Amino acid sequence: MKETNLNIFYHLGASIEYMFANISIGMDVGALILELSGPKPWLEEFIKETEPLDLALKNTRAAAQKLLNKIYDIMEDIPRDWERKMNQGEMLSLHDLKHKFLTEFEHDHRNLDVFAVTPKGIYSTRQLIENAENSFSEKVRSVLPPQSIADLRAAGKCLAFEIPTACAFHVCRATEALMLKYYEVLVGHSWTFKKKDWKIYVEQLSVEKAPKSITNRLDEIREMDRNAYIHPDINVTLEEAPILFELCKGVIFQMAQEIQKKI
């Protein structure tokens, strides 16, 4: 997945249109350099930005490179003759290359899949996609096991991209990984029971005197929400996913606080 910088597309189009509205045959080199310098950096950025999209924009990128090369050629030729003027051949060539670029982009853009990721509740879309674990403080994150971090990140992406059942799966896995760590902190050793499931984790946390505010919330999630990812005939809705995300975040925070007291 790659974020598309639409600002580059906008400024490239605007700078090309501005240049062609202002250059003319017979233009002196000072004004010519100024006009050619407008689209040059945006063509360079466009080619760089779309490198991972070469398969979709192959002809467009080739046309952009030819237009850029022509601008390079003219600008490199100017120091050889500071008295020269923009000639008809250069003007026609630039117009042809512009037309080729626009034609290819009109064709290729249909292959370019660009989607807008809409906000999910109060969450920052970028935060969900890149680092959902940063919704916790650094102090809390310091006690989260790597599996919890990995699943929180996956849950954030799934929530952002509207895959609610997968979001439920990952945020519950993140919670479960911390449950095991919390148990290990309470008893001083890793899990030794043969059986591994949410119900027995909660039971053993209760045995080890974990606060009822934690075990009750874990049971609530287990009974009401976790079924959605262990039963294939049940799906989490887009409305439910943020609620479950928050429920798990809340109990993760509580367990992290208790772990900090013990270590």
N, C-alpha and C positions, 0 to 999 in steps of 0.2 A: 504494500500500500504506500502511495506517495501523495502528499498534499500538493494540490495544484495552486500555484501562485497566479491568480487571475489578474493581479496588478500588472504583471509582465505582459500578458496578452493585451490588456487595455492600452498601456503606454506604447507598446509596439505599433498597434493600429493607429493610435493618435499621432505618433511621431512620423509614421510613413505618410499619412494624409497631409500633415502639416508641411512636410518636406516637398511633396509634389505640388502643393498649392503655392509654393514660394520659389522653387527653382525655375530657371528659364534659360533658353539658349542665349549665349552672350554674357551671362552672369560672370562678374569678376571673381577671382579666386578667394578673396576674403569672405565674401558673402557665401560662396559655394562651400567652403570648408565649414562654415557655421551651419548651413542647412544639412550637409551630409553628416555632421556630427550628431544630429538629433536622433535618427533611427539606429545609428551604428551600435551604441551600447545595448539598446533593447533587442536588436537582432542577435547580438552575442548572448544576451541573457535568455532569449527564447530558445536558441539552439542548445544551450546548456541545460535549461529547465526541462526541455522535452526529450533529453537523451534517453531516459528510461522508457519513453513512449515511442521509440523509433518505429516499432512495428505498426503502430496505429497512425503515425504522422510521418511516415518515411518520405513521401513525395513532398509534403509541405516543408519538412526540414531541409531537404535537398534544395528546394526553391529558395528558402530563406538563406541558405549558405551561398547560393549563386548571387543573390542580391547583395549580400554582405561583401562577397569577394569583389563585386563591381565597385562598391563604395571604396573598399580598400585600394583597388587599382587606381581610381581617380585621385584619391587623396595622396597616394604615394607618388603619383605623377606630377602633382602640383609643384613640389619644390624644384623640379627640373626647369620650370618656366613660370615664374611668378606673374608674368604678363599675360598668360594664357586666359582664355575664356571658355565657358561651358559650350561645347559644340553640339551640333545636331545629332551626330552618331551616339554620343554619350547619353543624350537626353532620350533618344528612342530606345536605347538599350535598357536604361533604367526603367522606363515605362513598361517595356516588355517583361522585364524581370518582376516588376511589381504585379503586373497582371497575372503572371504565372504563379506567383506566390499566393495571391488571393484566390485564384481558381483552384489551386491544389488544397488550400485550407478549407475552402467551401466543400470540397469533396471529402477530405480526410477527417474533418471535425466530427463526422457521424460515427467514426470509430473511436472517438475519445469519450470515455465514460467519466463524466464529472457529476458528482452528486453533492447536494448540500446536506450536512448532518444537522438535523434540527435539535434545539436544546431539549434536555430531559430534566424537567422540573427545575430545581435551583442549581443543578450541576453545571460546571464549566465543561463544554463539549471537549475542548482540547485536553483538559485534565482527565476526563474519562478515557479518552483515547490513548493518552501518553503515560500517565502516572496516577491511576486512581487511588493508589495507596497513599498519595500525598494529601488526601482528605483527612488523614490522621497526622498528629504532631510527630516531630522527629523522635520525641521521647517514646511515644507509643510504637512507632515503626521499629525502634531499636530492639524490641522484644518479639517482633513478629518473625516466625520462621520463614525461610525462603519460599516454602510452598504456599504460605498464606500470601506473601507478596505477589508471587506469580499468578495465583488465582484471583487476587483482587484486581490485578492489571487486566486479566482476561475478562473478568466480570464487567469492568468499566468499559472495555471495548464493545462487549456484547450489548450493554445497555445503550451505548451511544449509537450503535448500528442497528438497534431495534431487533435483537435476537433474545427475547426475554427469557425463554426457557433455558438457554445456554447461560444467561446471566445468573439465573437461579442456581444452576449447577455449580458454577465457579465460585459464587460468593458463599455458598454453603460449604464447598470444599475448603475455602479459605478459613472459614469458621472452624471446621472440623480439625484442620491442621493445628490451629491454636488451642483447641480443646485438648489435644494430645500433649502439646507442650505444657499447658497448664497442669495437667495431671502429673506429668513428669516432675514439674517443679514442686508440687504438693507432696509427692511420695519419695522423691529423690532417685527415681530410676525410670527407665522407659517402660512402655506398656508391655505387660507380660501375659495378658489374657489371650487365648486363642481367638476368641470372637472379637471382631472389630466392626462396630456399627454405632450410630449416633445414640441409640437408646442406652447401650451399656456404658458409653462414655459419660453420659449424663448421670447414670446411676452411680458410677464410681466417683465422679466428682462430688456427688451428694455424700457418699460414704466418707470422703476426705474433707468434709465440712466446707465445701465451696459455698459462698453466699447463695441464699435462695433466689435472690434477684437475678443471679446468673443462671442457675439451673432451671428456674421457672421459665426464663426467656428462651433458653435452649430447647426446653420441652415444647414450648409454644411454637417455635420454628419447626421442630421435628414433626409435630402433629398436624399443623395447619399448612405449612408451606413446602416442606422438603419433599412431600409426596409428588410434587409436580415434576421432579426430575428423576425419581426412581420408578415411576409408573409411566410407560410410554403412551397411555391413553389420556394423560392429563398434560395440559400445556399452561404455562404462565402467560398472562396477558401483558400487553404493554403498560397497562395501568398498574398491574400488580408488581412488576419487576422492581420499580424504584422503591416500593414499600418494603419488599423483602430485602433489598439492598440496604436500606436504612436499618431494618431490624437486625440484620447480621452485623452491620457496622457498630450498632449500639452495644451488642453483647461482646464483640471483639474488643471494643474500648474497655468494657468492664473487666474482661479477663486480663487484658494487658495491664490494667491498673493493679489487679491482684498479684500478677506475676512480679511486677516491679516492687511490691511490698515484700516479696519472698526472696528476692535475689540481691 
